[in-house]
Amino acid sequence: MYINSLKLTNFRNYSQVDLLLDKGLNLFVGENAQGKSNLLEAIYLLSTLRSSRASSDSDLVCRDVLESEFPVARLETEVQRAAGRLSLEVAVVGRSGEKKRAGKRVRVNGLAKRTSDAVGQLAAVLFTTLDIEIVAGPPILRRRYLDMMSSQVDRGYLRAMQRYQRVLQQRNGLLKRIQAHDASPSELGFWDQELSHAGGIIMKGRSDALGLLVPYACEQMGKLSDEVETIALAYKPALRDVFEDPLPIEEAEWTNRMLQALEDGRSKEIGAGVTLYGPHRDDVEVLIDGLPAAAFASRAQLRTAVLSLRFAEAAYIQACLGDEPVVLLDDVLSELDEQRRRGVLDTFEGFQQVVLTTADPDRVRDVLKTATGRFVVSGGAISRFEGE
Protein backbone atom coordinates (compact mmCIF):
# COMPACT_ATOMS: atom_id res chain seq x y z
CA MET A 1 0.00 0.00 0.00
CA TYR A 2 1.26 3.48 -0.82
CA ILE A 3 0.02 7.04 -1.29
CA ASN A 4 0.12 8.48 -4.80
CA SER A 5 -1.10 11.98 -4.00
CA LEU A 6 -1.98 14.08 -1.00
CA LYS A 7 -3.85 17.39 -0.96
CA LEU A 8 -4.35 19.53 2.15
CA THR A 9 -6.53 22.63 2.31
CA ASN A 10 -6.69 24.81 5.43
CA PHE A 11 -5.26 22.04 7.59
CA ARG A 12 -3.14 23.24 10.54
CA ASN A 13 -0.53 25.62 9.05
CA TYR A 14 -1.13 24.44 5.47
CA SER A 15 -3.43 26.72 3.52
CA GLN A 16 -2.88 24.72 0.32
CA VAL A 17 -0.54 21.79 -0.38
CA ASP A 18 -0.68 19.42 -3.33
CA LEU A 19 1.88 16.60 -3.20
CA LEU A 20 2.86 13.65 -5.34
CA LEU A 21 4.59 11.05 -3.20
CA ASP A 22 6.90 8.29 -4.41
CA LYS A 23 7.03 4.64 -3.56
CA GLY A 24 9.88 3.86 -1.21
CA LEU A 25 11.35 6.42 1.17
CA ASN A 26 10.05 10.00 1.15
CA LEU A 27 12.21 12.36 3.21
CA PHE A 28 10.89 15.71 4.49
CA VAL A 29 13.51 18.12 5.86
CA GLY A 30 12.75 21.33 7.72
CA GLU A 31 13.37 23.27 10.90
CA ASN A 32 11.07 22.83 13.88
CA ALA A 33 7.56 24.34 13.80
CA GLN A 34 7.40 24.46 9.98
CA GLY A 35 4.76 21.75 9.48
CA LYS A 36 6.56 18.39 9.30
CA SER A 37 4.58 16.82 12.13
CA ASN A 38 1.37 18.35 10.76
CA LEU A 39 1.96 16.53 7.49
CA LEU A 40 2.27 13.14 9.20
CA GLU A 41 -0.72 13.96 11.40
CA ALA A 42 -2.76 14.54 8.24
CA ILE A 43 -1.84 11.15 6.79
CA TYR A 44 -2.57 9.41 10.07
CA LEU A 45 -5.91 11.22 10.30
CA LEU A 46 -6.83 9.91 6.84
CA SER A 47 -6.01 6.42 8.11
CA THR A 48 -7.65 6.39 11.55
CA LEU A 49 -10.06 9.36 11.38
CA ARG A 50 -8.49 10.48 14.66
CA SER A 51 -5.79 13.05 15.23
CA SER A 52 -2.55 11.90 16.79
CA ARG A 53 -2.29 15.17 18.74
CA ALA A 54 -5.37 17.43 18.68
CA SER A 55 -7.75 17.57 21.62
CA SER A 56 -10.64 18.62 19.36
CA ASP A 57 -11.42 18.66 15.65
CA SER A 58 -11.51 22.45 15.56
CA ASP A 59 -7.78 22.46 16.42
CA LEU A 60 -7.12 20.92 12.99
CA VAL A 61 -8.58 23.82 11.02
CA CYS A 62 -6.22 26.57 9.94
CA ARG A 63 -6.58 29.56 12.25
CA ASP A 64 -6.98 31.92 9.32
CA VAL A 65 -10.36 30.36 8.41
CA LEU A 66 -11.53 29.07 11.80
CA GLU A 67 -13.67 32.14 12.44
CA SER A 68 -14.87 32.41 8.84
CA GLU A 69 -18.29 31.43 7.48
CA PHE A 70 -16.88 28.09 6.26
CA PRO A 71 -14.28 26.88 8.79
CA VAL A 72 -13.38 23.66 6.99
CA ALA A 73 -10.13 21.76 6.53
CA ARG A 74 -9.98 19.24 3.68
CA LEU A 75 -7.65 16.27 3.35
CA GLU A 76 -7.66 14.28 0.11
CA THR A 77 -5.54 11.35 -0.94
CA GLU A 78 -5.29 8.74 -3.65
CA VAL A 79 -3.99 5.40 -2.44
CA GLN A 80 -2.77 2.36 -4.30
CA ARG A 81 -3.68 -0.85 -2.48
CA ALA A 82 -3.30 -4.50 -3.40
CA ALA A 83 -7.03 -4.52 -4.21
CA GLY A 84 -6.76 -1.44 -6.47
CA ARG A 85 -6.75 2.34 -6.37
CA LEU A 86 -8.84 4.21 -3.82
CA SER A 87 -9.63 7.87 -3.19
CA LEU A 88 -10.31 9.16 0.29
CA GLU A 89 -11.50 12.59 1.41
CA VAL A 90 -12.01 13.91 4.93
CA ALA A 91 -13.57 17.29 5.66
CA VAL A 92 -12.99 18.59 9.18
CA VAL A 93 -15.59 21.18 10.13
CA GLY A 94 -14.60 23.64 12.83
CA ARG A 95 -17.07 25.27 15.17
CA SER A 96 -18.91 28.18 13.65
CA GLY A 97 -21.75 29.86 15.49
CA GLU A 98 -23.67 28.62 18.51
CA LYS A 99 -25.48 25.76 16.75
CA LYS A 100 -22.60 24.41 14.65
CA ARG A 101 -20.18 21.92 16.13
CA ALA A 102 -16.87 20.49 15.03
CA GLY A 103 -16.97 17.16 13.24
CA LYS A 104 -15.82 15.13 10.24
CA ARG A 105 -17.35 14.20 6.90
CA VAL A 106 -15.85 11.33 4.93
CA ARG A 107 -15.98 10.16 1.32
CA VAL A 108 -14.48 6.96 -0.07
CA ASN A 109 -14.27 6.82 -3.87
CA GLY A 110 -16.63 9.79 -3.94
CA LEU A 111 -19.33 8.18 -1.77
CA ALA A 112 -20.24 9.46 1.68
CA LYS A 113 -19.35 6.95 4.40
CA ARG A 114 -19.59 6.62 8.15
CA THR A 115 -16.27 7.25 9.85
CA SER A 116 -16.19 3.64 11.06
CA ASP A 117 -16.37 2.45 7.44
CA ALA A 118 -13.47 4.67 6.38
CA VAL A 119 -11.01 3.76 9.14
CA GLY A 120 -8.20 1.59 7.77
CA GLN A 121 -8.98 2.15 4.09
CA LEU A 122 -5.52 3.73 4.19
CA ALA A 123 -3.53 1.78 6.77
CA ALA A 124 -0.71 3.66 8.49
CA VAL A 125 1.64 3.31 11.44
CA LEU A 126 2.97 6.49 13.07
CA PHE A 127 6.22 6.70 15.06
CA THR A 128 6.87 9.89 17.07
CA THR A 129 9.43 10.92 19.67
CA LEU A 130 6.59 10.95 22.24
CA ASP A 131 5.91 7.25 21.73
CA ILE A 132 8.23 6.41 24.60
CA GLU A 133 5.24 7.12 26.86
CA ILE A 134 3.49 4.04 25.47
CA VAL A 135 5.94 2.01 27.55
CA ALA A 136 6.77 4.43 30.37
CA GLY A 137 3.47 6.31 30.70
CA PRO A 138 -0.01 5.56 32.08
CA PRO A 139 -2.18 2.56 31.02
CA ILE A 140 -4.45 4.71 28.83
CA LEU A 141 -1.61 5.05 26.30
CA ARG A 142 -1.12 1.29 26.05
CA ARG A 143 -4.87 0.82 25.61
CA ARG A 144 -4.86 3.44 22.88
CA TYR A 145 -1.96 1.68 21.17
CA LEU A 146 -3.93 -1.58 20.96
CA ASP A 147 -7.18 0.17 20.04
CA MET A 148 -5.77 2.24 17.18
CA MET A 149 -3.98 -0.79 15.76
CA SER A 150 -6.98 -3.12 15.97
CA SER A 151 -9.44 -0.53 14.65
CA GLN A 152 -7.60 -0.38 11.33
CA VAL A 153 -8.09 -4.09 10.66
CA ASP A 154 -11.33 -4.99 12.48
CA ARG A 155 -14.49 -2.91 12.00
CA GLY A 156 -16.36 -5.02 14.56
CA TYR A 157 -13.79 -4.06 17.15
CA LEU A 158 -14.05 -0.37 16.24
CA ARG A 159 -17.84 -0.38 16.49
CA ALA A 160 -17.68 -2.20 19.82
CA MET A 161 -15.33 0.52 21.11
CA GLN A 162 -17.68 3.25 19.96
CA ARG A 163 -20.67 1.48 21.52
CA TYR A 164 -18.76 0.84 24.75
CA GLN A 165 -17.89 4.51 25.21
CA ARG A 166 -21.50 5.60 24.69
CA VAL A 167 -22.87 2.98 27.11
CA LEU A 168 -20.14 3.69 29.68
CA GLN A 169 -21.10 7.35 29.71
CA GLN A 170 -24.78 6.50 30.19
CA ARG A 171 -24.04 3.95 32.92
CA ASN A 172 -21.76 6.32 34.85
CA GLY A 173 -24.49 8.95 34.74
CA LEU A 174 -26.98 6.44 36.10
CA LEU A 175 -24.60 5.40 38.91
CA LYS A 176 -24.33 9.02 39.99
CA ARG A 177 -28.13 9.38 40.00
CA ILE A 178 -28.47 6.19 42.05
CA GLN A 179 -25.86 7.52 44.46
CA ALA A 180 -27.95 10.67 44.84
CA HIS A 181 -31.14 8.56 45.32
CA ASP A 182 -32.61 9.90 42.08
CA ALA A 183 -32.73 6.46 40.38
CA SER A 184 -33.07 2.78 41.29
CA PRO A 185 -30.25 0.18 41.16
CA SER A 186 -32.63 -2.06 39.20
CA GLU A 187 -32.13 0.26 36.22
CA LEU A 188 -28.54 -0.95 35.89
CA GLY A 189 -29.55 -4.33 34.46
CA PHE A 190 -29.99 -3.16 30.86
CA TRP A 191 -26.77 -1.13 30.86
CA ASP A 192 -24.83 -4.01 32.44
CA GLN A 193 -25.86 -6.25 29.56
CA GLU A 194 -24.99 -3.66 26.91
CA LEU A 195 -21.63 -2.78 28.47
CA SER A 196 -20.66 -6.42 28.94
CA HIS A 197 -21.48 -7.33 25.36
CA ALA A 198 -19.32 -4.54 23.90
CA GLY A 199 -16.67 -5.11 26.57
CA GLY A 200 -16.44 -8.80 25.73
CA ILE A 201 -15.66 -7.97 22.10
CA ILE A 202 -12.98 -5.49 23.13
CA MET A 203 -11.26 -7.74 25.68
CA LYS A 204 -11.31 -10.72 23.32
CA GLY A 205 -9.89 -8.50 20.55
CA ARG A 206 -7.12 -7.10 22.75
CA SER A 207 -6.13 -10.54 24.02
CA ASP A 208 -5.99 -11.98 20.49
CA ALA A 209 -4.15 -8.98 19.03
CA LEU A 210 -1.51 -9.02 21.72
CA GLY A 211 -1.00 -12.74 21.23
CA LEU A 212 -0.19 -12.15 17.57
CA LEU A 213 1.83 -9.02 18.26
CA VAL A 214 4.27 -10.44 20.80
CA PRO A 215 6.39 -12.60 18.42
CA TYR A 216 6.90 -9.64 16.08
CA ALA A 217 7.89 -7.34 18.95
CA CYS A 218 10.31 -9.86 20.43
CA GLU A 219 11.98 -10.43 17.06
CA GLN A 220 12.34 -6.72 16.40
CA MET A 221 13.68 -5.99 19.90
CA GLY A 222 16.42 -8.54 19.27
CA LYS A 223 17.31 -7.02 15.91
CA LEU A 224 17.49 -3.45 17.16
CA SER A 225 19.58 -4.34 20.22
CA ASP A 226 21.89 -6.80 18.46
CA GLU A 227 20.24 -9.63 20.44
CA VAL A 228 21.27 -8.04 23.75
CA GLU A 229 17.83 -6.97 25.06
CA THR A 230 14.51 -8.79 25.36
CA ILE A 231 10.91 -7.62 25.64
CA ALA A 232 7.87 -9.41 27.07
CA LEU A 233 4.24 -8.27 26.91
CA ALA A 234 1.25 -9.52 28.88
CA TYR A 235 -2.39 -8.46 28.73
CA LYS A 236 -3.68 -7.33 32.13
CA PRO A 237 -7.45 -6.98 31.88
CA ALA A 238 -9.13 -5.06 34.69
CA LEU A 239 -11.13 -8.20 35.50
CA ARG A 240 -7.98 -9.98 36.70
CA ASP A 241 -8.68 -8.57 40.16
CA VAL A 242 -12.01 -10.42 40.16
CA PHE A 243 -11.06 -13.69 38.44
CA GLU A 244 -7.86 -15.57 39.14
CA ASP A 245 -8.48 -18.16 36.40
CA PRO A 246 -6.48 -18.08 33.12
CA LEU A 247 -7.71 -15.65 30.49
CA PRO A 248 -10.73 -16.91 28.54
CA ILE A 249 -10.53 -17.99 24.92
CA GLU A 250 -14.10 -17.37 23.76
CA GLU A 251 -15.79 -13.99 23.50
CA ALA A 252 -18.87 -15.26 25.35
CA GLU A 253 -16.75 -16.08 28.40
CA TRP A 254 -15.23 -12.58 28.41
CA THR A 255 -18.77 -11.16 28.29
CA ASN A 256 -20.02 -13.43 31.08
CA ARG A 257 -17.08 -12.59 33.33
CA MET A 258 -17.60 -8.88 32.90
CA LEU A 259 -21.34 -9.17 33.56
CA GLN A 260 -20.65 -11.12 36.75
CA ALA A 261 -18.06 -8.55 37.87
CA LEU A 262 -20.57 -5.73 37.37
CA GLU A 263 -23.26 -7.58 39.29
CA ASP A 264 -20.97 -8.61 42.15
CA GLY A 265 -19.46 -5.13 42.44
CA ARG A 266 -22.69 -3.17 42.17
CA SER A 267 -22.66 -1.72 45.69
CA LYS A 268 -19.01 -0.73 45.33
CA GLU A 269 -19.69 1.04 42.02
CA ILE A 270 -22.71 2.86 43.41
CA GLY A 271 -20.53 4.08 46.26
CA ALA A 272 -17.88 5.29 43.82
CA GLY A 273 -20.36 6.70 41.32
CA VAL A 274 -18.40 5.28 38.37
CA THR A 275 -17.93 1.97 36.53
CA LEU A 276 -14.97 0.15 38.09
CA TYR A 277 -14.82 -2.98 35.92
CA GLY A 278 -14.22 -3.28 32.20
CA PRO A 279 -11.73 -2.70 29.38
CA HIS A 280 -11.56 1.04 30.07
CA ARG A 281 -9.28 0.05 32.99
CA ASP A 282 -7.13 -2.55 31.21
CA ASP A 283 -3.34 -2.43 31.01
CA VAL A 284 -0.48 -4.18 29.21
CA GLU A 285 2.55 -5.24 31.23
CA VAL A 286 5.86 -4.48 29.49
CA LEU A 287 9.04 -6.15 30.70
CA ILE A 288 12.53 -5.41 29.35
CA ASP A 289 15.12 -8.02 30.28
CA GLY A 290 12.58 -9.42 32.72
CA LEU A 291 12.02 -6.20 34.68
CA PRO A 292 9.12 -3.67 34.55
CA ALA A 293 10.08 -1.29 31.76
CA ALA A 294 8.72 1.93 33.27
CA ALA A 295 10.63 1.46 36.51
CA PHE A 296 13.94 -0.07 35.45
CA ALA A 297 14.65 0.47 31.74
CA SER A 298 17.05 3.12 30.47
CA ARG A 299 15.83 5.72 27.98
CA ALA A 300 17.67 3.94 25.17
CA GLN A 301 15.96 0.66 26.11
CA LEU A 302 12.56 2.35 26.27
CA ARG A 303 13.09 3.90 22.86
CA THR A 304 14.10 0.55 21.39
CA ALA A 305 11.08 -1.13 22.97
CA VAL A 306 8.71 1.45 21.47
CA LEU A 307 10.28 1.09 18.03
CA SER A 308 9.83 -2.66 18.37
CA LEU A 309 6.16 -2.19 19.24
CA ARG A 310 5.57 0.10 16.28
CA PHE A 311 7.26 -2.26 13.84
CA ALA A 312 5.28 -5.12 15.36
CA GLU A 313 2.14 -3.05 14.76
CA ALA A 314 3.10 -2.66 11.10
CA ALA A 315 3.72 -6.41 10.78
CA TYR A 316 0.40 -7.17 12.50
CA ILE A 317 -1.55 -4.87 10.16
CA GLN A 318 0.15 -6.41 7.13
CA ALA A 319 -0.66 -9.92 8.35
CA CYS A 320 -4.33 -9.02 8.91
CA LEU A 321 -4.89 -7.03 5.71
CA GLY A 322 -2.50 -8.75 3.33
CA ASP A 323 -1.25 -5.27 2.48
CA GLU A 324 1.58 -3.23 4.00
CA PRO A 325 0.72 -0.06 5.91
CA VAL A 326 2.37 3.25 5.13
CA VAL A 327 5.08 3.88 7.72
CA LEU A 328 5.33 7.40 9.18
CA LEU A 329 8.49 8.35 11.11
CA ASP A 330 8.39 11.75 12.81
CA ASP A 331 12.03 12.74 13.46
CA VAL A 332 12.74 9.50 15.35
CA LEU A 333 16.12 8.67 13.80
CA SER A 334 17.85 11.73 15.24
CA GLU A 335 17.50 10.34 18.79
CA LEU A 336 19.01 6.94 17.98
CA ASP A 337 22.61 5.78 18.09
CA GLU A 338 24.25 4.44 14.94
CA GLN A 339 23.39 0.78 15.59
CA ARG A 340 19.73 1.36 16.31
CA ARG A 341 19.38 3.81 13.43
CA ARG A 342 20.82 1.21 11.08
CA GLY A 343 18.41 -1.39 12.48
CA VAL A 344 15.44 0.88 11.82
CA LEU A 345 16.60 1.63 8.29
CA ASP A 346 17.11 -2.05 7.54
CA THR A 347 13.63 -2.86 8.82
CA PHE A 348 11.65 -0.29 6.90
CA GLU A 349 13.42 -1.06 3.62
CA GLY A 350 10.87 -3.84 3.28
CA PHE A 351 7.86 -1.50 3.25
CA GLN A 352 6.39 -0.08 0.05
CA GLN A 353 6.29 3.46 1.38
CA VAL A 354 7.91 5.28 4.28
CA VAL A 355 7.50 8.97 5.10
CA LEU A 356 10.32 10.29 7.27
CA THR A 357 10.76 13.78 8.71
CA THR A 358 13.87 15.33 10.19
CA ALA A 359 15.06 18.71 11.43
CA ASP A 360 18.70 17.63 11.21
CA PRO A 361 19.65 16.33 7.75
CA ASP A 362 23.26 15.81 8.84
CA ARG A 363 22.06 13.00 11.14
CA VAL A 364 20.45 11.14 8.24
CA ARG A 365 23.01 11.53 5.45
CA ASP A 366 22.73 7.82 4.74
CA VAL A 367 18.97 8.25 4.23
CA LEU A 368 19.47 11.10 1.74
CA LYS A 369 21.24 8.72 -0.60
CA THR A 370 18.42 6.18 -0.64
CA ALA A 371 15.36 8.47 -0.55
CA THR A 372 13.22 8.27 -3.68
CA GLY A 373 11.44 11.51 -2.81
CA ARG A 374 13.12 14.45 -1.07
CA PHE A 375 11.24 17.52 0.11
CA VAL A 376 11.80 20.76 2.05
CA VAL A 377 9.15 21.98 4.50
CA SER A 378 9.15 25.69 5.35
CA GLY A 379 6.38 27.86 6.76
CA GLY A 380 3.53 25.62 5.64
CA ALA A 381 4.93 25.16 2.12
CA ILE A 382 6.50 22.00 0.69
CA SER A 383 8.83 21.77 -2.29
CA ARG A 384 10.97 19.04 -3.83
CA PHE A 385 14.72 19.20 -3.88
CA GLU A 386 17.27 17.14 -5.80
CA GLY A 387 20.56 18.22 -4.19
CA GLU A 388 22.76 16.33 -1.74
C-alpha positions in Angstrom: 0.0 0.0 0.0 1.3 3.5 -0.8 0.0 7.0 -1.3 0.1 8.5 -4.8 -1.1 12.0 -4.0 -2.0 14.1 -1.0 -3.8 17.4 -1.0 -4.3 19.5 2.1 -6.5 22.6 2.3 -6.7 24.8 5.4 -5.3 22.0 7.6 -3.1 23.2 10.5 -0.5 25.6 9.0 -1.1 24.4 5.5 -3.4 26.7 3.5 -2.9 24.7 0.3 -0.5 21.8 -0.4 -0.7 19.4 -3.3 1.9 16.6 -3.2 2.9 13.7 -5.3 4.6 11.0 -3.2 6.9 8.3 -4.4 7.0 4.6 -3.6 9.9 3.9 -1.2 11.3 6.4 1.2 10.1 10.0 1.2 12.2 12.4 3.2 10.9 15.7 4.5 13.5 18.1 5.9 12.8 21.3 7.7 13.4 23.3 10.9 11.1 22.8 13.9 7.6 24.3 13.8 7.4 24.5 10.0 4.8 21.8 9.5 6.6 18.4 9.3 4.6 16.8 12.1 1.4 18.3 10.8 2.0 16.5 7.5 2.3 13.1 9.2 -0.7 14.0 11.4 -2.8 14.5 8.2 -1.8 11.1 6.8 -2.6 9.4 10.1 -5.9 11.2 10.3 -6.8 9.9 6.8 -6.0 6.4 8.1 -7.7 6.4 11.6 -10.1 9.4 11.4 -8.5 10.5 14.7 -5.8 13.0 15.2 -2.6 11.9 16.8 -2.3 15.2 18.7 -5.4 17.4 18.7 -7.7 17.6 21.6 -10.6 18.6 19.4 -11.4 18.7 15.7 -11.5 22.5 15.6 -7.8 22.5 16.4 -7.1 20.9 13.0 -8.6 23.8 11.0 -6.2 26.6 9.9 -6.6 29.6 12.3 -7.0 31.9 9.3 -10.4 30.4 8.4 -11.5 29.1 11.8 -13.7 32.1 12.4 -14.9 32.4 8.8 -18.3 31.4 7.5 -16.9 28.1 6.3 -14.3 26.9 8.8 -13.4 23.7 7.0 -10.1 21.8 6.5 -10.0 19.2 3.7 -7.7 16.3 3.3 -7.7 14.3 0.1 -5.5 11.3 -0.9 -5.3 8.7 -3.7 -4.0 5.4 -2.4 -2.8 2.4 -4.3 -3.7 -0.8 -2.5 -3.3 -4.5 -3.4 -7.0 -4.5 -4.2 -6.8 -1.4 -6.5 -6.8 2.3 -6.4 -8.8 4.2 -3.8 -9.6 7.9 -3.2 -10.3 9.2 0.3 -11.5 12.6 1.4 -12.0 13.9 4.9 -13.6 17.3 5.7 -13.0 18.6 9.2 -15.6 21.2 10.1 -14.6 23.6 12.8 -17.1 25.3 15.2 -18.9 28.2 13.7 -21.8 29.9 15.5 -23.7 28.6 18.5 -25.5 25.8 16.8 -22.6 24.4 14.7 -20.2 21.9 16.1 -16.9 20.5 15.0 -17.0 17.2 13.2 -15.8 15.1 10.2 -17.3 14.2 6.9 -15.8 11.3 4.9 -16.0 10.2 1.3 -14.5 7.0 -0.1 -14.3 6.8 -3.9 -16.6 9.8 -3.9 -19.3 8.2 -1.8 -20.2 9.5 1.7 -19.4 6.9 4.4 -19.6 6.6 8.2 -16.3 7.2 9.8 -16.2 3.6 11.1 -16.4 2.5 7.4 -13.5 4.7 6.4 -11.0 3.8 9.1 -8.2 1.6 7.8 -9.0 2.2 4.1 -5.5 3.7 4.2 -3.5 1.8 6.8 -0.7 3.7 8.5 1.6 3.3 11.4 3.0 6.5 13.1 6.2 6.7 15.1 6.9 9.9 17.1 9.4 10.9 19.7 6.6 11.0 22.2 5.9 7.2 21.7 8.2 6.4 24.6 5.2 7.1 26.9 3.5 4.0 25.5 5.9 2.0 27.5 6.8 4.4 30.4 3.5 6.3 30.7 0.0 5.6 32.1 -2.2 2.6 31.0 -4.4 4.7 28.8 -1.6 5.1 26.3 -1.1 1.3 26.0 -4.9 0.8 25.6 -4.9 3.4 22.9 -2.0 1.7 21.2 -3.9 -1.6 21.0 -7.2 0.2 20.0 -5.8 2.2 17.2 -4.0 -0.8 15.8 -7.0 -3.1 16.0 -9.4 -0.5 14.6 -7.6 -0.4 11.3 -8.1 -4.1 10.7 -11.3 -5.0 12.5 -14.5 -2.9 12.0 -16.4 -5.0 14.6 -13.8 -4.1 17.1 -14.0 -0.4 16.2 -17.8 -0.4 16.5 -17.7 -2.2 19.8 -15.3 0.5 21.1 -17.7 3.2 20.0 -20.7 1.5 21.5 -18.8 0.8 24.7 -17.9 4.5 25.2 -21.5 5.6 24.7 -22.9 3.0 27.1 -20.1 3.7 29.7 -21.1 7.4 29.7 -24.8 6.5 30.2 -24.0 3.9 32.9 -21.8 6.3 34.8 -24.5 9.0 34.7 -27.0 6.4 36.1 -24.6 5.4 38.9 -24.3 9.0 40.0 -28.1 9.4 40.0 -28.5 6.2 42.1 -25.9 7.5 44.5 -28.0 10.7 44.8 -31.1 8.6 45.3 -32.6 9.9 42.1 -32.7 6.5 40.4 -33.1 2.8 41.3 -30.3 0.2 41.2 -32.6 -2.1 39.2 -32.1 0.3 36.2 -28.5 -0.9 35.9 -29.6 -4.3 34.5 -30.0 -3.2 30.9 -26.8 -1.1 30.9 -24.8 -4.0 32.4 -25.9 -6.3 29.6 -25.0 -3.7 26.9 -21.6 -2.8 28.5 -20.7 -6.4 28.9 -21.5 -7.3 25.4 -19.3 -4.5 23.9 -16.7 -5.1 26.6 -16.4 -8.8 25.7 -15.7 -8.0 22.1 -13.0 -5.5 23.1 -11.3 -7.7 25.7 -11.3 -10.7 23.3 -9.9 -8.5 20.6 -7.1 -7.1 22.7 -6.1 -10.5 24.0 -6.0 -12.0 20.5 -4.2 -9.0 19.0 -1.5 -9.0 21.7 -1.0 -12.7 21.2 -0.2 -12.1 17.6 1.8 -9.0 18.3 4.3 -10.4 20.8 6.4 -12.6 18.4 6.9 -9.6 16.1 7.9 -7.3 19.0 10.3 -9.9 20.4 12.0 -10.4 17.1 12.3 -6.7 16.4 13.7 -6.0 19.9 16.4 -8.5 19.3 17.3 -7.0 15.9 17.5 -3.4 17.2 19.6 -4.3 20.2 21.9 -6.8 18.5 20.2 -9.6 20.4 21.3 -8.0 23.8 17.8 -7.0 25.1 14.5 -8.8 25.4 10.9 -7.6 25.6 7.9 -9.4 27.1 4.2 -8.3 26.9 1.3 -9.5 28.9 -2.4 -8.5 28.7 -3.7 -7.3 32.1 -7.5 -7.0 31.9 -9.1 -5.1 34.7 -11.1 -8.2 35.5 -8.0 -10.0 36.7 -8.7 -8.6 40.2 -12.0 -10.4 40.2 -11.1 -13.7 38.4 -7.9 -15.6 39.1 -8.5 -18.2 36.4 -6.5 -18.1 33.1 -7.7 -15.6 30.5 -10.7 -16.9 28.5 -10.5 -18.0 24.9 -14.1 -17.4 23.8 -15.8 -14.0 23.5 -18.9 -15.3 25.4 -16.7 -16.1 28.4 -15.2 -12.6 28.4 -18.8 -11.2 28.3 -20.0 -13.4 31.1 -17.1 -12.6 33.3 -17.6 -8.9 32.9 -21.3 -9.2 33.6 -20.7 -11.1 36.8 -18.1 -8.5 37.9 -20.6 -5.7 37.4 -23.3 -7.6 39.3 -21.0 -8.6 42.1 -19.5 -5.1 42.4 -22.7 -3.2 42.2 -22.7 -1.7 45.7 -19.0 -0.7 45.3 -19.7 1.0 42.0 -22.7 2.9 43.4 -20.5 4.1 46.3 -17.9 5.3 43.8 -20.4 6.7 41.3 -18.4 5.3 38.4 -17.9 2.0 36.5 -15.0 0.2 38.1 -14.8 -3.0 35.9 -14.2 -3.3 32.2 -11.7 -2.7 29.4 -11.6 1.0 30.1 -9.3 0.0 33.0 -7.1 -2.6 31.2 -3.3 -2.4 31.0 -0.5 -4.2 29.2 2.5 -5.2 31.2 5.9 -4.5 29.5 9.0 -6.1 30.7 12.5 -5.4 29.3 15.1 -8.0 30.3 12.6 -9.4 32.7 12.0 -6.2 34.7 9.1 -3.7 34.6 10.1 -1.3 31.8 8.7 1.9 33.3 10.6 1.5 36.5 13.9 -0.1 35.4 14.6 0.5 31.7 17.1 3.1 30.5 15.8 5.7 28.0 17.7 3.9 25.2 16.0 0.7 26.1 12.6 2.4 26.3 13.1 3.9 22.9 14.1 0.5 21.4 11.1 -1.1 23.0 8.7 1.4 21.5 10.3 1.1 18.0 9.8 -2.7 18.4 6.2 -2.2 19.2 5.6 0.1 16.3 7.3 -2.3 13.8 5.3 -5.1 15.4 2.1 -3.1 14.8 3.1 -2.7 11.1 3.7 -6.4 10.8 0.4 -7.2 12.5 -1.5 -4.9 10.2 0.1 -6.4 7.1 -0.7 -9.9 8.4 -4.3 -9.0 8.9 -4.9 -7.0 5.7 -2.5 -8.8 3.3 -1.3 -5.3 2.5 1.6 -3.2 4.0 0.7 -0.1 5.9 2.4 3.3 5.1 5.1 3.9 7.7 5.3 7.4 9.2 8.5 8.3 11.1 8.4 11.7 12.8 12.0 12.7 13.5 12.7 9.5 15.4 16.1 8.7 13.8 17.8 11.7 15.2 17.5 10.3 18.8 19.0 6.9 18.0 22.6 5.8 18.1 24.2 4.4 14.9 23.4 0.8 15.6 19.7 1.4 16.3 19.4 3.8 13.4 20.8 1.2 11.1 18.4 -1.4 12.5 15.4 0.9 11.8 16.6 1.6 8.3 17.1 -2.0 7.5 13.6 -2.9 8.8 11.7 -0.3 6.9 13.4 -1.1 3.6 10.9 -3.8 3.3 7.9 -1.5 3.3 6.4 -0.1 0.1 6.3 3.5 1.4 7.9 5.3 4.3 7.5 9.0 5.1 10.3 10.3 7.3 10.8 13.8 8.7 13.9 15.3 10.2 15.1 18.7 11.4 18.7 17.6 11.2 19.6 16.3 7.8 23.3 15.8 8.8 22.1 13.0 11.1 20.5 11.1 8.2 23.0 11.5 5.4 22.7 7.8 4.7 19.0 8.3 4.2 19.5 11.1 1.7 21.2 8.7 -0.6 18.4 6.2 -0.6 15.4 8.5 -0.5 13.2 8.3 -3.7 11.4 11.5 -2.8 13.1 14.5 -1.1 11.2 17.5 0.1 11.8 20.8 2.0 9.1 22.0 4.5 9.1 25.7 5.4 6.4 27.9 6.8 3.5 25.6 5.6 4.9 25.2 2.1 6.5 22.0 0.7 8.8 21.8 -2.3 11.0 19.0 -3.8 14.7 19.2 -3.9 17.3 17.1 -5.8 20.6 18.2 -4.2 22.8 16.3 -1.7 
